[in-house]
Amino acid sequence: MSSRGADVASGARVPRIAAADAARAHPVDVEPRIAAADWASLSQELDAHGAAVLEGLLEPAACEALVELYGRDAIFRSRVVMAQHGFGRGEYRYFAYPLPELVATMRARLYPHLVPIANRWNEAMGIEVRYPDDHSAFVERCHAAGQTLPTPLLLQYGAGDFNCLHQDLYGEHVFPLQVAVLLSAPERDFTGGEFVMTEQRPRMQSRPMVLPLRQGDSAIFAVQRRPVQGVRGTSRVNLRHGVSRVRSGSRHTMGIIFHDAS
């Protein structure tokens, strides 16, 4: 399961903000929270481990509003039942364009803080691709290449569900970082269901990682690979992410992927 694609397409080709959804998931104070984050420390953590936790990105009310969106068929372009594809157990739904306001705002405002890291990583790994400062310009690049389907999504897990280790690629144009926001409260809404990653290091066994998240926390992590400096120079290290088995309750997550799908 090296990548996951789109099943059903619908909606506009160009991102817009849905006014009807704003009442259910308004940006509230997410923009000041993004701006106030310690991006220098987050960048250092990403360079060292390929993943970092931005704590308290969303307040509980915003998390609950996003969870409520899961049952609104009209705002999604497709639904994936993981067991039908060997992805694990549980399900997820891709938003259609226009994205809900909170989702569109987070995608646009997080991206500029991640671009310097993405471009620095590509330079270190000898990859020629560079990413524009503005997310809309990157989306235009994706659309010009036929990647026109939005990739932000909501994921839903019940007891016994899990997500196999994977990478969210979707096409030729891939932004190297993505964000997952835990919308449910551990120990209150669910138990188990840890966010996990593995890192495949050159000539070494894979390294496991668990990112502890609370409701409203976000994991920022490498989509596919990151540079690691070793004695023989810089290596490209592959990473995969997933979710361990949910032992009880219901777990919801929002994924913010910055490239669109073909």
VENHU-V912095 format. One record per run of one state. SS is the DSSP state (helix for helix, strand for strand, loop for the rest). FROM is the first residue (numbers start at 1). TO is the last residue. If there is no record, write none. Layout:
ss->SS from->FROM to->TO
ss->SS from->FROM to->TO
This chain:
ss->loop from->1 to->10
ss->strand from->11 to->11
ss->loop from->12 to->16
ss->strand from->17 to->18
ss->helix from->19 to->22
ss->loop from->23 to->29
ss->helix from->30 to->36
ss->loop from->37 to->38
ss->helix from->39 to->49
ss->loop from->50 to->50
ss->strand from->51 to->54
ss->loop from->55 to->59
ss->helix from->60 to->71
ss->loop from->72 to->72
ss->helix from->73 to->75
ss->strand from->76 to->81
ss->helix from->82 to->85
ss->loop from->86 to->87
ss->strand from->88 to->89
ss->loop from->90 to->90
ss->strand from->91 to->95
ss->loop from->96 to->96
ss->strand from->97 to->97
ss->loop from->98 to->98
ss->strand from->99 to->100
ss->helix from->101 to->124
ss->loop from->125 to->134
ss->helix from->135 to->144
ss->loop from->145 to->148
ss->strand from->149 to->149
ss->loop from->150 to->152
ss->strand from->153 to->157
ss->loop from->158 to->161
ss->strand from->162 to->166
ss->loop from->167 to->176
ss->strand from->177 to->182
ss->loop from->183 to->185
ss->strand from->186 to->186
ss->loop from->187 to->189
ss->strand from->190 to->192
ss->loop from->193 to->194
ss->strand from->195 to->200
ss->loop from->201 to->206
ss->strand from->207 to->211
ss->loop from->212 to->217
ss->strand from->218 to->222
ss->loop from->223 to->224
ss->strand from->225 to->230
ss->loop from->231 to->232
ss->strand from->233 to->243
ss->loop from->244 to->245
ss->strand from->246 to->249
ss->loop from->250 to->250
ss->strand from->251 to->257
ss->loop from->258 to->260
ss->strand from->261 to->261
ss->loop from->262 to->262
